[in-house]
């Protein structure tokens, strides 16, 4: 019974995700689903990303949180079109929530759309939102054991942004171990160590986005 | 339909939780359900707690993780009876998982049992495990906005351990704001700032446990 239910829930979600994807492709909007633990620094990273790229691209952000509209206000202040989804206790975004929130965005005027998922290293990994890319932000203070301990999340991502690199001197964290752990469960993924605070490593992340956008346009030709 | 299902799931869980609680009361075992985001430092805090209290009390730990038995091994090395639950993707412990894991512990020989829940600031808050107390570990690097952004978790706890106080000099975090935010949504709760690394503030946490244990014995007389 439980399995049937989960299958149904996921199948309904996948149908909505496919519709979202069709819409994103029609408007040539690159969509990136950003996931992490609470407090890994997703919003600060998106603030820096919007600040850097908004002179060149039209950026949109969908913010997912249990409560408050703080995050949408933060990225809007940096120049993004932004909409806040409140899940009211729900532990992840789903494709229908995203679909509904799209009514408040003009996709025709968005080149790159970031979807900041609810802070949670478990539930968001199973839900397709119709995005082109799934990425995970992992932060140094969370410790070296998170990749083996939350394998479902890290198996399904193509890029891990290792954030808060500025805190490395104060923590027992080994970047090479994290890279090896990621390669062991997900050999096709990539890790970019960076700090949204000091801006170290951000160039590599911005280049990744620009590459993904060009590739998206090529594929939609 | 969705509401009915959730009610059923929670009602089944509550029945199992009541049975757990009866068992804990029969063996006079104080049980504390410890919740937090991934990487807030629950296991390090429990290591220090077992190290400090195991000369005076017989300590048990149930470790909940998606994968690996790393955490059970860590607290066992400090002298606790420990059992690992792997949820294989599940985002929280439930009362039945705890009940099953109790077969591997001798409750008659445990005075204080900690249940370390899956690292997740959302899902574990709704599930009664049969514990006497629910507490949340929040860490400084997660940032000042977590209490208003994850209200369901902080509304249902009686104690927040504000961990990684040693990182305060390197972060934009205001302890007084966190205390005010907690008081606003949960006036009966208490916050203890501490650092499992430098041991600052740990005495207050140990005293809280000892007080809770004495109170538990009084109530079970």
Interface residues (C-beta under 8 A of the other chain):
Chain A: X5 X37 X38 X39 X65 X66 X67 X68 X70 X89 X90 X91 X118 X119 X120 X121 X122 X123 X126 X139 X141 X142 X143 X145 X146 X148 X149 X150 X151 X152 X164 X166 X167 X170
Chain B: X5 X37 X38 X39 X41 X65 X66 X67 X68 X70 X89 X90 X91 X118 X119 X120 X121 X122 X123 X126 X139 X141 X142 X143 X145 X146 X148 X149 X150 X151 X152 X164 X166 X167 X170
